[in-house]
C-alpha cells in the first residue's frame, strides 16, 4: 500500500470515528503541500465539514490529532491552514517507499496482460518519392514516444505505418530516372536509396518547370494572357503528360512499369530503414497505399449499396454529412479513382481484419484536423466499432530558425542530415570534457550519438505537440537548462558516483533500515520520485510525451539541488551514506525509465 493509500485509509477511519461519517476514497482529496507551508501531503477537509458541523479549521485540527495518535507510523505532525490539513510524513514510510522503488524493475509501469486493451498507433506515413524530413522527425518521435507511454500504462500496442507508395508523385521520380538516370543505383552512386529517388523527383520538377516556362511564353506570344498561359502550360507540358500516362499504365498493371516501381520503391525502403534505425523507431505492421486503395473503393461501394452514400450525375460518389454539421465529401471521382479518404477507409478495413482494435490513434499534422473529423464519422457509418472514438493526435509544424542544415534539395530539412549534424555538434561540444576524462575515441563517438540524438528528441518532445515549434539545434545541445543533455549529464554524474562507491567497496543494501533519520530535502526527493507513476498516468490520459519531459526535468533539477546541498560519498555516517547512495540510484533509475519512454538513451559517462 502506498503512502497516499495509507493516509486515505487513515482519514476515512478518522472521520468515521470522530463524526460517524463513512467517507469514500474519492471524498478524501490529497494534494502535494504547497511550498510555503510545512508538510508533504495536504488533506482537503471541506468534504467533512457538513457531517462534523464544525468550522473547517476545527475539523482539520481534530483529524490531524487523530492521525498523529492513531497513525503515527505514517504522520509525524500536522498543521492546519483554513480548510487544509498539512501532514508531515514520518521518515520510515519514505524509506520503505525508496526500498520499493529500487526493488521494482519498472517502477510506475502497468503490466500488459492478455486482457489488456489493444491500441493501434499510426505514425510516419512517408511518400516513396523523397527522404524523410524534419516534419517526419517530429511525427516519428511523437508516435514512437506515444506508443511507449500507452504501453507503459498497461495497453497492448501495435505500431503501424501507412506508406504512400502510389500516385503521380511516384511516377514523376520513375520517369525522371528513366530519362536521366543512365541506370544509376544506390550502389553505383553511393547514395541512400531514398536520397537517390528524391534527387530524381527534384530533377523532374526542374525539367517540368522549364517546359512550362517555354510553353507559357509560346501561348502568351499567341495572344493568351499570362495566368491562362501558365495554367495551360502546366496541363500541356510533355513531361506531366508522360507521367500521367505512366500512372495509367501502373493502374493497368503494365509489367515494365510495375517492375520499375517495385525496384525503385525497394531502394527507398532500404533508405527509410536506415533512417528509422538511427532515429530509434520501428513498426509492428506496415501497410501500403497500393494495397489499401482498392479495398477502400470496395468499402465505399458497399456504403453506396446500403444507401450511406450517393452517386452524382457525373458518376462520382459522395457522403452527405450536413446532418453532422459538416459538408459533402467526395469519396470516388467521376472516373472511379480514389481520394485520400477512400484510401484511409481501405486501410481501416485491413487493419480491422488483422487486429482486434479497441482504440485507433492517428499521429498526423494539424492541417488534417478536418480530414480525421470526417473519417471518424464515415468509419462509424460503415460499422467500425472504434471509428467514432478514433483519436487524431494532432501536432503542429516544426521549423528551423535559420537556413542551417538544409538538405541537398535546398528547400527541406533532411532527417538524415539533421541527425548527423546533431551528433557532430554533440561531439564538438564535449571535446574538452572527453580530454579530461581520457575517454577512448570509440566511446566518445558513441556518447556523442546518444547525446546528439537525445538533444534532438528531447527538444522536440518537450513542446506541447499541439503547438507549432522552432527547433533550435544550438539551444537543444546545451548542457544546462531544460534540455536532453542536461538530464543525461545528471544521470552520468550519478553513474559515476555509484561506480566510485563500488570501487571503494561501499555496499548499497537492497533494503535500507527504516530507522534512519533523514532530512526534509531528502524526503522531498523521494516524494518527487513517487510522482513518476502519476506523471506517467497523466501522460497516457492526455497523450502527452511533453508531460514525461517535464517530469524528468523537474526530478533532475531537484536531485541537482540535493547534490549541491548534501555530500554523498563524503558522508561519515555509514547508514546515511548508504541511504543517499540508494536515493541517487533510485533517481538514476527513474530518470532512465522516463527518458526511455521518449526513446532517449542514457550514457554512463559524459
C-alpha positions as CSV (number, residue, x, y, z in Angstrom):
1,X,0.0,0.0,0.0
2,X,1.4,3.4,-1.0
3,X,1.8,6.4,1.4
4,X,-1.2,8.1,-0.2
5,X,-3.4,5.0,0.1
6,X,-2.4,4.6,3.8
7,X,-3.3,8.3,4.5
8,X,-6.6,8.0,2.7
9,X,-7.5,4.9,4.8
10,X,-6.5,6.6,8.0
11,X,-8.5,9.7,7.1
12,X,-11.6,7.5,6.4
13,X,-11.1,5.9,9.9
14,X,-10.7,9.4,11.4
15,X,-14.0,10.8,10.1
16,X,-15.9,7.7,10.9
17,X,-14.6,7.7,14.5
18,X,-15.0,11.4,15.0
19,X,-18.2,12.2,13.1
20,X,-19.8,8.8,12.3
21,X,-19.3,9.6,8.6
22,X,-18.5,6.9,6.0
23,X,-16.2,8.8,3.6
24,X,-15.4,7.3,0.2
25,X,-11.9,7.2,-1.2
26,X,-12.9,9.9,-3.7
27,X,-14.0,12.2,-0.9
28,X,-10.5,12.1,0.6
29,X,-8.8,14.7,-1.5
30,X,-5.0,14.6,-1.3
31,X,-2.6,17.0,-2.9
32,X,1.1,17.9,-2.6
33,X,1.6,20.5,0.2
34,X,2.3,24.0,-1.2
35,X,6.0,25.0,-0.8
36,X,5.2,27.9,1.6
37,X,3.7,25.5,4.2
38,X,5.3,22.8,6.2
39,X,4.3,19.3,5.1
40,X,4.4,16.7,2.4
41,X,0.7,16.0,1.7
42,X,-2.4,18.1,2.3
43,X,-5.9,16.8,3.0
44,X,-8.8,19.0,1.9
45,X,-11.2,18.9,4.9
46,X,-14.2,20.7,3.3
47,X,-16.0,17.4,2.3
48,X,-16.3,16.5,6.0
49,X,-17.4,19.9,7.4
50,X,-21.2,19.3,7.0
51,X,-21.0,15.9,8.8
52,X,-18.9,17.4,11.6
53,X,-21.0,20.6,12.0
54,X,-17.8,22.4,12.9
55,X,-15.6,25.0,11.2
56,X,-13.0,23.8,8.6
57,X,-10.2,24.8,11.0
58,X,-11.6,22.7,13.9
59,X,-12.3,19.7,11.6
60,X,-8.6,19.9,10.4
61,X,-7.3,20.1,14.0
62,X,-9.4,17.1,15.1
63,X,-8.5,14.9,12.1
64,X,-4.8,15.9,12.4
65,X,-4.7,15.0,16.1
66,X,-6.4,11.7,15.4
67,X,-3.9,10.8,12.7
68,X,-0.9,11.6,14.9
69,X,-2.3,9.5,17.7
70,X,-3.6,6.6,15.6
71,X,-1.3,6.6,12.5
72,X,1.9,8.0,14.0
73,X,4.0,5.5,11.9
74,X,2.8,7.5,8.9
75,X,2.0,11.0,10.2
76,X,4.7,12.7,12.3
77,X,2.9,16.0,12.8
78,X,0.4,18.4,11.2
79,X,-0.7,22.0,10.8
80,X,-3.9,23.5,9.6
81,X,-4.3,26.4,7.2
82,X,-8.0,27.3,6.9
83,X,-9.7,24.2,5.4
84,X,-6.4,22.4,4.5
85,X,-4.7,19.9,6.8
86,X,-1.0,19.7,6.0
87,X,0.7,16.5,7.0
88,X,4.3,15.9,7.7
89,X,5.1,12.2,6.9
90,X,7.3,10.2,9.2
91,X,10.7,9.1,7.9
92,X,10.0,5.4,7.9
93,X,7.3,5.4,5.1
94,X,9.7,7.4,2.8
95,X,12.5,4.8,3.3
96,X,10.1,2.0,2.7
97,X,9.0,3.7,-0.5
98,X,12.6,4.2,-1.6
99,X,13.2,0.5,-1.0
100,X,10.2,-0.3,-3.1
101,X,11.3,1.9,-6.0
102,X,14.7,0.3,-6.1
103,X,13.2,-3.2,-5.9
104,X,10.7,-2.7,-8.7
105,X,12.2,-3.2,-12.1
106,X,9.8,-0.9,-14.0
107,X,8.6,1.3,-11.2
108,X,5.4,3.1,-12.3
109,X,4.7,0.9,-15.3
110,X,1.5,-1.1,-15.5
111,X,1.6,-4.7,-16.6
112,X,0.3,-5.7,-20.0
113,X,-1.8,-8.8,-20.0
114,X,-3.8,-10.9,-22.5
115,X,-6.9,-8.9,-21.3
116,X,-5.3,-5.5,-21.9
117,X,-7.0,-3.3,-24.5
118,X,-5.3,-3.2,-27.9
119,X,-4.3,0.3,-29.1
120,X,-3.1,0.8,-32.7
121,X,-1.0,3.9,-33.3
122,X,-0.2,5.0,-36.8
123,X,2.7,7.3,-37.5
124,X,5.3,8.3,-40.1
125,X,3.3,7.9,-43.3
126,X,6.1,8.7,-45.8
127,X,6.0,9.1,-49.5
128,X,8.3,6.9,-51.6
129,X,9.5,9.8,-53.8
130,X,11.7,11.5,-51.2
131,X,13.7,11.0,-48.0
132,X,12.2,11.7,-44.6
133,X,12.4,15.4,-43.5
134,X,12.2,17.5,-40.3
135,X,8.4,17.2,-40.3
136,X,8.7,13.4,-40.3
137,X,11.1,13.6,-37.4
138,X,8.6,15.3,-35.2
139,X,5.9,12.8,-36.4
140,X,8.0,9.7,-35.8
141,X,9.3,10.9,-32.4
142,X,5.8,11.7,-31.2
143,X,4.4,8.5,-32.5
144,X,7.1,6.2,-31.0
145,X,7.0,8.0,-27.7
146,X,3.2,7.8,-27.5
147,X,3.4,4.1,-28.3
148,X,5.8,3.5,-25.3
149,X,3.7,5.7,-23.0
150,X,0.4,3.9,-23.9
151,X,2.1,0.5,-23.4
152,X,3.6,1.6,-20.1
153,X,0.0,2.4,-19.0
154,X,-1.0,-1.3,-19.4
155,X,-2.2,-1.4,-23.0
156,X,-1.2,-3.8,-25.8
157,X,0.2,-1.6,-28.6
158,X,0.5,-2.2,-32.4
159,X,2.7,0.4,-34.1
160,X,1.7,0.8,-37.7
161,X,2.8,2.8,-40.7
162,X,0.9,3.6,-44.0
163,X,3.4,4.1,-46.9
164,X,2.2,6.4,-49.7
165,X,3.7,4.3,-52.5
166,X,1.5,5.1,-55.4
167,X,0.3,8.1,-57.4
168,X,1.5,10.8,-59.8
169,X,4.3,11.9,-57.4
170,X,5.8,8.4,-57.5
171,X,5.6,8.3,-61.3
172,X,7.5,11.6,-61.6
173,X,10.5,10.1,-59.9
174,X,10.3,7.0,-62.0
175,X,10.0,8.9,-65.3
176,X,12.9,11.2,-64.3
177,X,15.1,8.2,-63.6
178,X,14.2,6.6,-66.9
179,X,15.1,9.8,-68.8
180,X,18.2,11.0,-67.0
181,X,19.3,8.1,-64.6
182,X,21.6,6.2,-67.0
183,X,20.9,3.1,-64.8
184,X,22.2,4.8,-61.6
185,X,21.6,2.7,-58.5
186,X,22.3,3.3,-54.8
187,X,25.3,1.1,-55.1
188,X,26.8,2.9,-58.2
189,X,26.1,6.4,-56.7
190,X,27.0,5.7,-53.1
191,X,23.7,7.3,-52.0
192,X,21.0,6.0,-49.8
193,X,18.1,4.9,-51.9
194,X,15.6,7.4,-50.6
195,X,18.0,10.2,-51.3
196,X,18.7,9.0,-54.8
197,X,15.0,8.8,-55.7
198,X,14.5,12.2,-54.0
199,X,17.1,13.7,-56.4
200,X,15.1,12.4,-59.4
201,X,11.9,13.9,-58.0
202,X,13.7,17.2,-57.9
203,X,15.1,16.7,-61.4
204,X,11.6,16.1,-62.7
205,X,10.4,19.3,-61.1
206,X,13.3,21.2,-62.6
207,X,12.7,20.0,-66.2
208,X,8.9,20.3,-65.8
209,X,9.2,23.9,-64.8
210,X,11.5,24.6,-67.7
211,X,8.9,23.1,-70.1
212,X,6.1,25.1,-68.5
213,X,8.0,28.3,-68.9
214,X,8.7,27.7,-72.6
215,X,5.1,26.7,-73.3
216,X,3.7,29.7,-71.3
217,X,5.9,32.1,-73.4
218,X,4.6,30.4,-76.6
219,X,1.0,30.8,-75.5
220,X,1.5,34.4,-74.5
221,X,3.0,35.1,-77.9
222,X,-0.1,33.7,-79.4
223,X,-2.2,36.2,-77.5
224,X,-3.2,34.4,-74.3
225,X,-3.0,36.3,-71.0
226,X,-0.2,35.3,-68.6
227,X,-2.3,33.5,-66.0
228,X,-4.2,31.4,-68.5
229,X,-0.9,30.7,-70.4
230,X,0.7,29.3,-67.2
231,X,-2.3,27.1,-66.3
232,X,-2.5,25.7,-69.9
233,X,1.3,25.1,-69.9
234,X,1.0,23.0,-66.6
235,X,-1.5,20.8,-68.3
236,X,0.1,20.5,-71.7
237,X,3.8,20.1,-70.8
238,X,5.0,16.8,-72.3
239,X,6.6,15.6,-69.0
240,X,3.4,15.8,-67.0
241,X,1.5,14.0,-69.8
242,X,4.1,11.3,-69.8
243,X,3.9,11.0,-66.0
244,X,0.1,10.6,-66.2
245,X,0.4,8.0,-69.0
246,X,2.8,6.1,-66.7
247,X,0.3,6.3,-63.8
248,X,-2.4,4.8,-66.1
249,X,-0.1,2.0,-67.1
250,X,0.7,1.4,-63.4
251,X,-3.1,1.2,-62.6
252,X,-3.5,-1.3,-65.5
253,X,-0.6,-3.5,-64.1
254,X,1.8,-2.8,-67.0
255,X,4.6,-5.3,-66.3
256,X,7.5,-2.9,-67.1
257,X,6.1,0.0,-65.2
258,X,5.3,-2.2,-62.2
259,X,8.8,-3.8,-62.2
260,X,10.4,-0.3,-62.3
261,X,8.1,0.8,-59.5
262,X,8.9,-2.2,-57.3
263,X,12.7,-1.8,-57.9
264,X,12.8,1.9,-57.1
265,X,10.5,1.5,-54.0
266,X,12.8,-1.1,-52.6
267,X,15.7,1.3,-52.9
268,X,13.6,3.8,-50.9
269,X,12.5,1.3,-48.2
270,X,16.2,0.3,-47.6
271,X,17.0,4.0,-47.1
272,X,14.0,4.5,-44.8
273,X,15.1,1.6,-42.7
274,X,18.4,3.2,-42.1
275,X,16.8,6.4,-41.1
276,X,14.3,4.7,-38.8
277,X,17.1,2.7,-37.2
278,X,19.2,5.8,-36.5
279,X,16.1,7.6,-35.1
280,X,15.3,4.6,-32.9
281,X,11.7,4.0,-34.2
282,X,10.1,1.0,-35.7
283,X,6.7,-0.6,-36.6
284,X,4.9,-3.9,-36.0
285,X,2.9,-3.7,-39.2
286,X,3.4,-1.6,-42.4
287,X,0.5,-1.0,-44.8
288,X,0.9,0.2,-48.4
289,X,-1.4,2.6,-50.2
290,X,-1.1,0.4,-53.3
291,X,-2.9,-2.3,-51.4
292,X,-5.4,-0.3,-49.5
293,X,-6.9,2.0,-52.2
294,X,-8.7,-0.8,-53.9
295,X,-10.1,-2.0,-50.5
296,X,-11.3,1.5,-49.9
297,X,-13.1,1.6,-53.2
298,X,-14.8,-1.7,-52.4
299,X,-15.9,-0.4,-49.0
300,X,-17.3,2.8,-50.5
301,X,-19.3,0.8,-53.0
302,X,-20.7,-1.3,-50.1
303,X,-21.7,2.0,-48.4
304,X,-23.3,3.2,-51.7
305,X,-25.4,-0.1,-51.9
306,X,-26.6,0.4,-48.3
307,X,-27.7,4.0,-49.0
308,X,-25.0,5.5,-46.8
309,X,-23.5,7.4,-49.7
310,X,-24.9,8.7,-53.0
311,X,-23.8,9.0,-56.7
312,X,-24.0,12.2,-58.6
313,X,-24.9,12.6,-62.3
314,X,-21.2,12.6,-63.3
315,X,-20.7,9.2,-61.7
316,X,-18.8,10.4,-58.6
317,X,-19.7,9.1,-55.2
318,X,-20.2,11.4,-52.2
319,X,-21.1,11.3,-48.5
320,X,-23.6,13.8,-47.3
321,X,-22.5,14.9,-43.8
322,X,-24.7,18.0,-43.5
323,X,-26.7,16.3,-40.7
324,X,-23.4,16.1,-38.7
325,X,-22.8,19.8,-39.3
326,X,-20.2,19.3,-42.0
327,X,-20.4,19.4,-45.8
328,X,-20.5,16.8,-48.6
329,X,-17.3,14.7,-49.0
330,X,-16.1,13.2,-52.3
331,X,-15.2,9.5,-52.0
332,X,-14.8,8.4,-55.6
333,X,-14.1,10.7,-58.6
334,X,-16.2,10.5,-61.7
335,X,-13.6,8.3,-63.4
336,X,-13.8,5.9,-60.5
337,X,-10.4,6.8,-59.0
338,X,-10.0,7.1,-55.2
339,X,-9.1,10.0,-53.0
340,X,-7.2,10.0,-49.7
341,X,-10.3,9.5,-47.7
342,X,-11.1,6.3,-49.7
343,X,-7.6,5.0,-49.1
344,X,-7.9,5.6,-45.3
345,X,-11.2,3.7,-45.3
346,X,-9.5,0.8,-47.1
347,X,-6.6,0.9,-44.6
348,X,-9.0,0.8,-41.7
349,X,-10.8,-2.2,-43.2
350,X,-7.5,-4.2,-43.5
351,X,-6.4,-3.2,-40.0
352,X,-9.7,-4.2,-38.5
353,X,-9.3,-7.6,-40.2
354,X,-5.8,-8.0,-38.9
355,X,-6.2,-6.9,-35.3
356,X,-9.0,-6.7,-32.6
357,X,-8.5,-3.0,-32.3
358,X,-10.0,-1.3,-29.2
359,X,-8.7,2.2,-30.0
360,X,-7.0,3.7,-33.1
361,X,-4.7,6.7,-32.8
362,X,-3.5,8.6,-35.9
363,X,-0.4,10.8,-35.5
364,X,-0.9,13.3,-38.2
365,X,-0.3,17.1,-38.5
366,X,-3.0,19.6,-37.6
367,X,-3.6,20.5,-41.2
368,X,-5.5,17.2,-41.4
369,X,-7.9,18.0,-38.5
370,X,-11.0,18.2,-40.7
371,X,-10.0,15.0,-42.6
372,X,-10.0,13.0,-39.5
373,X,-13.2,14.5,-38.2
374,X,-14.8,13.3,-41.4
375,X,-13.0,9.9,-41.4
376,X,-14.3,9.2,-37.8
377,X,-17.9,9.8,-39.0
378,X,-17.5,7.7,-42.1
379,X,-15.9,4.7,-40.3
380,X,-18.7,4.8,-37.7
381,X,-21.3,4.8,-40.5
382,X,-19.5,1.8,-42.1
383,X,-19.7,-0.2,-38.9
384,X,-16.1,0.0,-37.5
385,X,-16.7,-0.1,-33.7
386,X,-13.7,2.1,-32.9
387,X,-14.5,4.6,-35.7
388,X,-16.4,7.1,-33.6
389,X,-13.8,7.1,-30.9
390,X,-10.7,7.2,-33.1
391,X,-8.1,9.7,-31.8
392,X,-6.4,12.2,-34.2
393,X,-3.2,13.0,-32.3
394,X,-2.8,16.4,-34.0
395,X,0.5,18.2,-33.9
396,X,1.9,21.5,-35.1
397,X,4.5,22.4,-37.6
398,X,8.3,22.3,-36.8
399,X,10.7,24.7,-38.4
400,X,14.3,25.8,-38.0
401,X,15.1,29.4,-37.0
402,X,17.7,29.8,-39.9
403,X,18.8,28.2,-43.1
404,X,21.4,25.9,-41.4
405,X,21.3,22.2,-42.2
406,X,19.3,22.5,-45.4
407,X,19.0,19.3,-47.4
408,X,20.5,18.7,-50.9
409,X,17.2,19.8,-52.4
410,X,17.7,23.2,-50.8
411,X,14.1,23.5,-49.6
412,X,13.6,20.8,-47.0
413,X,15.5,19.9,-43.8
414,X,16.6,16.4,-44.3
415,X,16.2,13.9,-41.4
416,X,19.5,12.1,-42.0
417,X,21.4,15.4,-42.3
418,X,19.7,16.8,-39.2
419,X,20.6,13.7,-37.1
420,X,24.2,13.6,-38.4
421,X,24.6,17.3,-37.6
422,X,23.3,16.9,-34.1
423,X,25.7,14.0,-33.4
424,X,28.6,16.1,-34.8
425,X,27.6,19.1,-32.7
426,X,27.4,16.9,-29.6
427,X,30.9,15.6,-30.3
428,X,32.3,19.1,-30.8
429,X,30.6,20.3,-27.6
430,X,32.1,17.6,-25.5
431,X,35.7,17.6,-26.8
432,X,37.2,19.3,-23.8
433,X,35.3,17.1,-21.3
434,X,36.4,14.0,-23.3
435,X,40.1,15.1,-23.0
436,X,39.7,15.5,-19.2
437,X,38.2,12.0,-18.7
438,X,40.6,10.4,-21.2
439,X,37.7,8.7,-22.9
440,X,38.6,6.4,-25.8
441,X,37.6,7.7,-29.2
442,X,35.1,5.0,-30.0
443,X,33.3,5.6,-26.6
444,X,33.4,9.3,-27.2
445,X,31.7,8.8,-30.6
446,X,29.0,6.6,-29.1
447,X,28.3,9.1,-26.3
448,X,28.1,11.9,-28.9
449,X,25.5,9.8,-30.8
450,X,23.4,9.3,-27.6
451,X,23.7,13.0,-26.6
452,X,23.1,14.4,-30.1
453,X,20.0,12.3,-30.7
454,X,18.9,12.8,-27.1
455,X,19.1,16.5,-27.6
456,X,17.1,16.3,-30.8
457,X,14.4,14.1,-29.3
458,X,14.0,15.9,-26.0
459,X,13.8,19.3,-27.6
460,X,11.1,18.2,-30.0
461,X,9.1,16.2,-27.4
462,X,9.2,18.7,-24.6
463,X,7.0,21.1,-26.5
464,X,3.2,20.5,-26.3
465,X,2.5,18.6,-29.5
466,X,-0.4,20.8,-30.5
467,X,1.8,23.9,-30.8
468,X,4.0,24.9,-33.7
469,X,7.6,25.0,-32.7
470,X,11.0,26.2,-33.7
471,X,13.8,23.7,-33.4
472,X,17.0,25.4,-32.4
473,X,19.9,23.0,-32.8
474,X,22.3,25.1,-30.7
475,X,19.9,25.6,-27.9
476,X,19.0,21.9,-27.8
477,X,22.6,20.7,-27.3
478,X,23.1,23.0,-24.2
479,X,24.3,21.1,-21.1
480,X,22.3,23.5,-18.9
481,X,18.6,24.2,-18.7
482,X,15.6,22.2,-19.9
483,X,17.5,20.0,-22.4
484,X,18.2,16.3,-23.0
485,X,22.0,16.7,-22.4
486,X,21.3,18.3,-19.0
487,X,19.3,15.3,-17.9
488,X,21.8,12.8,-19.5
489,X,24.7,14.6,-17.7
490,X,22.9,14.3,-14.4
491,X,22.4,10.6,-15.0
492,X,26.1,10.1,-15.9
493,X,27.0,12.0,-12.8
494,X,25.0,9.6,-10.6
495,X,26.5,6.6,-12.5
496,X,30.0,8.0,-11.7
497,X,29.1,8.3,-8.0
498,X,27.8,4.7,-8.0
499,X,31.0,3.4,-9.7
500,X,33.2,5.2,-7.2
501,X,31.1,3.7,-4.3
502,X,31.7,0.2,-5.8
503,X,35.4,0.9,-6.2
504,X,35.6,1.9,-2.6
505,X,33.8,-1.3,-1.5
506,X,30.7,0.6,-0.2
507,X,27.7,-1.7,-0.1
508,X,24.2,-0.4,-1.0
509,X,21.7,-2.6,0.8
510,X,18.7,-3.9,-1.2
511,X,16.6,-3.0,1.8
512,X,17.5,0.1,3.9
513,X,16.6,0.1,7.6
514,X,13.5,2.3,8.3
515,X,15.1,3.7,11.5
516,X,17.3,6.1,9.6
517,X,16.6,9.8,10.3
518,X,16.5,11.8,7.0
519,X,16.2,15.5,6.1
520,X,13.3,17.4,4.6
521,X,15.2,17.8,1.3
522,X,15.7,14.0,1.1
523,X,12.0,13.2,1.8
524,X,11.0,15.8,-0.9
525,X,13.3,14.0,-3.4
526,X,11.7,10.6,-2.6
527,X,8.3,12.3,-2.9
528,X,9.3,13.5,-6.3
529,X,10.2,10.0,-7.3
530,X,6.9,8.8,-6.1
531,X,5.2,11.2,-8.5
532,X,6.5,9.3,-11.6
533,X,3.6,6.9,-11.8
534,X,1.2,9.9,-11.5
535,X,3.1,11.7,-14.3
536,X,3.0,8.5,-16.4
537,X,-0.7,8.0,-15.9
538,X,-1.4,11.7,-16.9
539,X,0.8,11.4,-20.0
540,X,-1.2,8.4,-21.0
541,X,-4.5,10.1,-20.4
542,X,-3.5,13.3,-22.2
543,X,-1.4,11.5,-25.0
544,X,1.4,13.9,-23.9
545,X,5.1,13.0,-24.2
546,X,5.8,16.5,-23.1
547,X,4.5,15.6,-19.6
548,X,7.2,12.9,-19.3
549,X,9.8,15.5,-20.4
550,X,8.6,18.0,-17.8
551,X,8.7,15.3,-15.0
552,X,12.3,14.2,-15.9
553,X,13.5,17.8,-15.9
554,X,11.9,18.6,-12.6
555,X,13.3,15.4,-11.0
556,X,16.8,16.2,-12.4
557,X,16.6,19.8,-11.0
558,X,15.6,18.5,-7.6
559,X,18.4,16.0,-7.5
560,X,21.0,18.6,-8.5
561,X,19.8,20.8,-5.7
562,X,20.1,17.9,-3.3
563,X,23.6,17.1,-4.6
564,X,24.6,20.7,-4.1
565,X,23.4,20.8,-0.5
566,X,24.5,17.3,0.7
567,X,27.6,15.2,0.4
568,X,27.2,11.5,-0.6
569,X,30.5,9.7,-0.7
570,X,31.9,12.1,1.9
571,X,29.2,11.4,4.5
572,X,30.8,9.9,7.6
573,X,27.7,8.1,8.9
574,X,27.7,4.8,7.1
575,X,23.9,4.2,7.2
576,X,23.2,7.7,5.9
577,X,25.9,7.3,3.2
578,X,24.2,4.1,2.1
579,X,20.8,5.8,2.2
580,X,22.0,8.6,-0.1
581,X,23.6,6.2,-2.5
582,X,20.3,4.3,-2.6
583,X,18.5,7.6,-3.2
584,X,20.8,8.6,-6.0
585,X,20.4,5.1,-7.5
586,X,16.6,5.4,-7.5
587,X,16.8,8.9,-9.1
588,X,19.0,7.5,-11.9
589,X,16.6,4.6,-12.4
590,X,13.5,6.7,-12.7
591,X,15.3,9.2,-15.0
592,X,16.3,6.3,-17.2
593,X,12.7,4.9,-17.2
594,X,11.3,8.3,-18.1
595,X,13.8,9.0,-20.8
596,X,13.4,5.5,-22.3
597,X,9.7,6.4,-22.9
598,X,11.0,9.2,-25.1
599,X,13.4,6.9,-26.9
600,X,16.4,8.6,-25.3
601,X,19.4,6.5,-24.4
602,X,21.4,7.4,-21.2
603,X,25.2,7.4,-21.3
604,X,27.1,6.0,-18.3
605,X,29.9,8.6,-18.8
606,X,29.9,12.0,-20.3
